[in-house]
């Protein structure tokens, strides 16, 4: 068997909200082959199983290797309006961006947050 290739997920949370954990958004992959066999996504079902174990009081950790994306970030000026376009990324990073701005506004009521579309 060939080694499994890494699965890449976008982080869907802000480190300001909870610096010790990350959230990801994913789809649980399940499909049927033309012959009727049910196939499940290897990684999505592994993560689903970990989530189920954690909800019963058995938290588990998953090793990660974050990749930096220095050009994919919020503008430092919180008052600047933003148009969020998820071409290829899905909604995950934008969920994190919204959490980040929410935290900034909640923890400093004088912070003006620009419109976000």
C-alpha positions in Angstrom: 0.0 0.0 0.0 1.1 3.5 -0.7 1.4 5.9 2.3 -1.6 8.0 2.9 -1.3 11.6 1.7 -2.0 14.4 4.2 -5.4 15.9 4.4 -5.5 19.7 4.5 -8.2 21.5 6.4 -8.6 25.2 7.0 -8.8 26.4 10.6 -12.3 27.6 11.4 -11.6 29.4 14.7 -9.7 32.3 16.1 -6.8 31.9 18.5 -8.2 34.9 20.4 -11.4 33.0 21.3 -9.7 29.9 22.5 -5.9 29.8 22.2 -5.6 26.1 23.2 -7.8 24.5 20.5 -8.6 24.8 16.8 -11.9 24.2 15.1 -12.2 22.7 11.6 -15.2 22.4 9.3 -15.6 19.3 7.3 -18.0 17.1 5.5 -18.4 13.4 6.6 -17.8 11.5 3.4 -20.1 8.6 2.7 -20.9 7.2 -0.8 -22.0 4.1 -2.6 -20.1 2.5 -5.4 -21.8 1.5 -8.6 -21.9 -2.1 -7.2 -23.7 -0.8 -4.0 -20.8 -1.0 -1.6 -20.8 1.8 1.0 -17.5 3.7 1.3 -16.6 6.1 4.0 -14.0 8.8 4.0 -10.9 7.7 5.9 -10.0 10.9 7.6 -13.5 12.4 8.0 -14.7 9.2 9.7 -11.6 9.1 11.9 -12.3 12.6 13.1 -16.0 11.8 13.5 -15.0 8.9 15.8 -12.7 11.2 17.9 -15.5 13.7 18.2 -17.9 11.0 19.5 -15.3 9.8 22.0 -14.7 13.4 23.2 -18.5 13.9 23.7 -18.6 11.0 26.1 -15.7 12.4 28.2 -12.7 10.8 26.5 -11.0 13.7 24.8 -8.3 12.9 22.3 -5.7 15.0 20.6 -4.8 14.8 16.9 -1.2 15.7 15.8 -1.3 18.6 13.3 1.2 20.3 11.1 0.0 23.8 10.4 1.0 25.5 7.1 1.4 29.2 7.2 -0.5 31.4 4.8 1.0 34.9 5.5 -1.1 36.6 2.8 -4.4 35.2 4.0 -5.1 37.4 7.0 -7.4 40.1 8.4 -6.4 43.7 7.8 -4.9 45.2 11.0 -7.4 48.1 10.8 -10.6 46.7 12.3 -12.7 49.5 10.8 -11.9 48.5 7.2 -14.8 46.7 5.5 -14.2 43.3 4.1 -15.7 41.2 1.3 -15.1 37.5 2.0 -14.8 35.3 -1.0 -14.1 31.6 -0.3 -12.7 30.5 -3.7 -11.3 27.1 -2.8 -11.2 27.6 0.9 -14.9 27.1 1.8 -16.3 28.9 4.9 -13.8 27.7 7.5 -11.3 30.7 7.5 -14.2 33.1 7.4 -15.7 31.6 10.5 -12.4 32.2 12.2 -12.3 35.8 10.8 -15.8 36.5 12.2 -14.8 35.0 15.6 -11.7 37.2 15.6 -13.6 40.4 14.9 -16.3 39.4 17.4 -13.7 38.9 20.1 -12.0 42.2 19.3 -15.3 44.1 19.6 -16.5 42.3 22.7 -13.3 42.8 24.6 -12.8 46.4 23.6 -16.2 48.1 23.1 -14.5 51.1 21.6 -13.3 49.0 18.7 -15.1 49.9 15.5 -15.6 46.8 13.2 -16.2 47.5 9.6 -18.9 45.9 7.5 -18.3 42.3 6.5 -20.0 40.8 3.5 
